[in-house]
């Protein structure tokens, strides 16, 4: 801890900037790394040259001071203020190990990190939050620890560094550190764990964490609509991957209702984007395009060009389905340019995969193959984008089928099966089975082709059909 910052937290600091000022600064710096109130009381008392009787000053016994210093007794708020007055230190510092100026400095760092996340500068955000986390001494306030760990975790997840993100969350839970946190902070930790599991295609675990986060929010002293919206947002994404459209739609409505109350434009845009994806999956393409256009406008309103590009990529897919392939190609190219300029390779890979599908549908097989191979170069090493890598492998397999290269197509379908198996997405597996059925037809294995087509059709039936 920087002694220059601590100096401004001491009570009556104007009187201590002379000969005694250095004493207070060094005294505070001496106890900066102590993890609890009792240790700080003991270190400050000794630095001030006080006995336990002298600190008690007749208000209570020497034995009671000893109990405080050993951590057997936690002082009440009133007693904490009194002890801080006797020791010439800010009560906030005595309680947390941090003074007001320290917490202000940390909050500025957290705010800067959050802005980097909003700007999609994920590498810079991970570095900023990581440096802050590593600088925190034992016993740092839980909200400070959560802010640093949470911000770094979000950045690492966006970078696809899921193992590192998981290790951070495990560390926060290690030795019961998070068990003493208030319910609202434990809810944030459960939410982040749910996001991590979702990105790793562990959907059952993700849903369990999101449910736990919502339960903890119900126990919290204060409401947190921001976190509730984020939980519903990510749970929608989870339900989408499980093809539970009804559950996804319900969470979208819950989130939109909270956004209307809080007037949160950015989060409204994120939820409308999810609504568009659900409508697309249900075949409501015109509605999906309208929802996507609304989301794009709201992202533009808050100046989020990167999220605009995400929506633009989906709008291109919808326009292609609605017969506007030329418009779709131009929109994909615009989204690709934005992602490349921003250094977002994985997002650019998604665009290449979508472009490959459009070119294949137009019979432009050479262009389709080039785009699909470019997408795979980008995505194959990203475990958090394994489903989209499978899509590119499937497009490439279909182009080889249409060119009569059946053995190559079969190898590519095997790769797609492995990708979709890791992603645990039945709809994508069904697409692969359909392509395998086409392969077997070309080999004149009609019975096997029929079996595969039936398997795909059964998989795509609604659960209550």
N, C-alpha and C positions, 0 to 999 in steps of 0.2 A: 504494500500500500504506500502511496506517495505521501510522505509526511507533510508536504506543502498543502495537500488537500485536507488532511486531518486537522491542521492548525485552525482552520476556519470553523471547525465544529465544536471547539472548546467553548464552554461558557465563559463570558467575560473576556473574550480573546483580545480585545483592545488593550486590556491591562496586562496581558501576558506577552506582548510583542517586544518588551524590553529584555532585561537580563533573565527574566524567568521564562520567556517565550520558548527558548530552545529546550528547556526542561520539559515543558508540556508536550512539545512535538515529539521529542525522543521517547518520552514516557508512553505516548499513544502508539508510536511506531513499534515499541517493544512488545506490545500486546496485540498487534494487528493480526497475527496468525493464530491466536488462541481461539479455540472452537466454541466456547460457551461463556455465559455470563459470569459464573463463578471464577473461572480462570482469569477473566478480564478484571474482575474486582480485586483478586489477589495480586495480580501483576501491577495494577495501578496503585493499590495501597502501598505495596513495597517501594515502587518508584517514588511515591510521595513521602516515604520515610515514616509512614503511620504504622502503629501497632493495631491489632484487631480491636483492642479497647478504645484506642484513639478514634478509629473509624466509627465505632458504635456510638461514641459521644454520649453515653448514658441513655440513649433511646432504647437500646436493647443490649443483650449480653455479648461478651466475647465469643461464647459458644455458638450463638446464633450466626455471627459473622463467619465463623469457621464452617458451619453447615452450608451457608451460601457459597463459600469458596470451594467447598468439596462437591458442590452440585446436588446436595441433598435437599436444598430448599430453593425454590425459584421465587425471587422477590416479586411482590405485587407491583402494579404500575405506580402507585403512590410511593412505595418504598424505593423503587428503581429511580424515580426522580430525586428522591432525597439522597440516595447514595451517589448519584451523578453529581449533585450539588456539592457534596462533601469532597468528591474526588476531582472536582473542577472539570467535568467532561460532559458532553452532550448525552442525555438519556438514550437517544437513538443509537449512538455509538456503543454505549454500555450494553444495550439489549442485543444488537445485531453485529457489532464489530465494524459498523459503517456509520459515518457521519452523513449529514445532509448533503454536503458537497460531493462526497463519494457517490451517494446514490444518484445525485443529479448527473454526475459524469457517466455513470453506468447507464442511466436511462438514455442519455444522448447517444451512447454507443448502440444500445438496443434499437433506438429509433432509426439510426443510420443503417443498421443491419436490415431492419424491416423494409426500409426504402429500397435497399439493394434487391431484396426479394421481389418487391413490387415491380422493380425495373428489370426483373429476370436476369440480374447479374449474380447468378447462383454461386459461381466460384468465389467471387469477392465476398459474398455474404457468408459463405462457409468459413472463409478465412477470418473475417471480422468477428463472427460469433465464437469461433474456436479460440481466438486469442483472448477474448473476454473470459470464456469459460476456464481456460487454463490459468488465468490470473486470479481467479476467485480462491480465497483461503477456505479452510474447513470452517463450517459454521456460518457460511454466507446465507443471507435471507433466502428463503425458498423461492420467492417470486423472482429474485435475481438469477438463481440457478436455473429455474424453469425457463426464463427468458432467453438465457444463453444457450442452454441445451436444446430448447424448442426451436429457436431460430436456426441453429446449426443443423439440426435434424431435418428440418424442411428443406434447407439448401442441399444437403447430401442426397435426400430422396429425389429431388429434381435432377441432380447430376447422375442418378442411377447408382450411387454408391450405397446400396442398401445394407450391406454387411456393416459398414462403418456407422450408418444411422442406427442399426439395431444394437450395436455395441454401446453407443451413447445412451440409448434408452435403458439398456440393461444396467449400465453404470449408475443411472439415476435411481434405479430400484435397488441397487446393491446395498447390502447391510441395512436394509430398512430405511434408507435415507428418505424416500418419498412417502413412507407410511405415515409420517407425522405431518405431512403437508395438509392444508385445508382441502375439503372436498372439491372445490372449484379448480384447484391446481392439479389434483390427482385426475380430474376429468380431462384436463388438457393433455396430460401424459397418456391417458388411455386413448384419447383421440389420435394423437400422433402415432401410437402403436398400431391403431387400426389402419391409418393411412399407409404405414409401412407394410403391413400384412396385405393390404389390397394391392399395392404395387408389386408385391412378390407373389401375387395370385393365390394367396392363402385366404380365401374369401370367408370361410366359416370362422376362422380366427378373427378376421377383420370385423365381422358383424358382432361377435361377442365383445370385442373392445369398444365398438361404438355404443352398444347397449349399456355397457358398464359406464361409459362416459356420460350418457344421458341420465343414468341413475344417480351418479355422483353430483351432477348439476342440480338434481332435485333436492339434494341434501345441502347444497351450498347456501350460505347466508344471503348472497346477492345473486340476482339473475344475471345470466351472461348470454344474451341473444346472439351475439357475434359467434360464440363457440357453437351454440345450437345450430345455427345456419350452416356452419362449416361441417358439423357432424352429419346433418341431413344431406348436404352436398356430396360428401364422400360416400355416405351409405347408399345414395342413389347410384353412384358409379359402381358400387359393389353389386347392387341388385341388378343393374344393367348387365353385368358380366354373367350373372346367374340366370338372366332372361326372366326375372320376376318383374314384369312391367307394371303390375298393379302396385306392388310395394314401392317401386321407383317413383311412380306417379304420385303416390301419397306423400312421400318425403319431399318431392318437388313442391307440392302445394303447401306443406308445412313451412318449408323454407321461404317460399314467396310471401306467405302471410307475415312472417317475422320481418322480412325485408321491407314490406309495406309499412310496418310499424316503425322501423328504425331508419327508413329512407336511405338505405345503403345501396348506392347505385352500382358499385363494383360487384358486390355479392349478388345483387339482382341479376346482373349480366351473366355471372357464372351459373346461376340456377336456370336462367332462360336458355343458356347454351345446353345444359343437361336436358332440359325439357325438349329442345329441338332434336337431340340425339335419340331420346325415347320415342318421339313422334316418328322419326325416320325409321326406327326399328319396327314400329307398328304399321308401317306402310302409309303413314299420313304425311306424304312428302310436301304437299303445299303448305300445310300447317307447320311442318318442321322448318321449311324455308322462311316462313314469316317469323317464327320464333328466333331463328338464327340471325335474321336481319335486325331484329330488335336488340338482341344481345350485342351484335357488332356495333350498333349505334351507341349503346351504353358504354362499351369499352372505349369507343372513340371519345365519348364525353369525359371520361376520366383520364384520357391520354395514354391508354395502355395499347400501344401498337402491336405488341407481341400477341396479346390475347385476341386482338382483332384478326391477326393472321391465322390463329387457330380456328376461329369461326369461319374465316374466309375459305379455308381448306374444306370445311364441312359444307359450306354453301356451294362450293364447286362440285362436290359429290352430288348434292341435291339437284343442281342445275343439269348435271349430266343425266341423272335419272329422269328428269322432266323434259329431256330432249334438247337441252341447250349445251351440247358438247363443246362448241367453240368458246362460249362464255366460260364454261367450266375449266377448260385448259388455260385460258388467260388468268382466271382467278387462282388456279394452282400455281402458275408461274409467279404471280405477284406474291403469294404467300411464301413460296420458296425463296424469293429474293429477300424478303424481310427476315426469314429465319437464318439464311446464310450470313446476311449483314450483321445479325446479332450473335453469330457464332453458336447457334442452336442446332447442332448437327442432327440430333435425334428427330427434332421436329421437321427438319428438311427431309429426313428419311421417310417420314410419314407422307409428305407431299409426293415424293418420287414413287412411292408405292401406289398412291391414288392415281397418279398420271399413268403409270404402267397399266392399270386396269382400264382406264379410258382408251388408251391406244390399242389395247388388245380388243376391246369391244368394237373399235372402228376398223379392225383388221390390219392395223399398222404394227405388225408383229416385231419388226426390227426395233422400232421405237419403244415398244412395250418391253422387250427384253433388256434393252439398254437401261431403261428407267428402273426396272425391277432389280437388276444387278447392282445399280448404284444404291438403291434402297438397302439391299442386303449388306453392302460394304459398310454402311453406316450403322445398321441396326443389329447385326448378328451378335455383336459382343455385348449388347445391352439387355441384361436379364429383365429389366423393368419394361422393355418394349418387345418382349418375345412374341406377343400375339401379332403385332404388326409385321415383324420379321416373317412369321408364318404366312401372313397375307401376301407378302412379296414372293415368297417361295411358291405359293399356290399360283399366283399369276404367271410366274416363270414356268412352272410345270405345264400350265395350260397352253402357253405359247409353244412349248416343245411338243405337246400333243398335236396341236394344229399344224405343226411342221413335220409330223410323222416320226419324231425322235422319241419312240415309246419308252425305251430303256432309260434314257435321260429323264424323261417325265416321271417315271416310276421312282427314281432316286430322289428327285425333288419333292415328290409327294410324301416320301418317307421323312424327309427333313421337315416338311410342313406339319406332318402328323406329330413329330416330336415337339415342335414349337407349340402347337395347339394343345398337346397333352400337358405341357408345363403350365400353360395359361388356364387350363381347366375350363375351356369355353366350348360348350356343346354345339353352339351354332356354327362355330368355325370348324369343328371336327366334322360336322355334317357337310360343309362345303367341300372338305377334303374327300369325304366318302363319295360325293357326287362326281368329283373329278376322277376318282379311282373307277367309278362305274363307267365313265366315258372311256377310260383307258381299256377296261375289260371289253367293252363293246368293240373297240377298234381291233382287239385281239380275238374277237368272235367268241368270247366267253360269256354268252348271253345269260346263263344262269347266275354266274357270279356278279355280273353287272346288275341284274334285277335285285339280287340280295342287297347289294350296296345302296341302290336307289331306295329300297324299302327301309333300310337302316337309317338313311339320312332323313327320309320323310317322317319316320317315327320319332326321331330325335327332335325334329322341328315342330312337332305337334304341341299345342298348349297343354300344360299339366292337367287341366280339367276337361280336355277334349275326350 
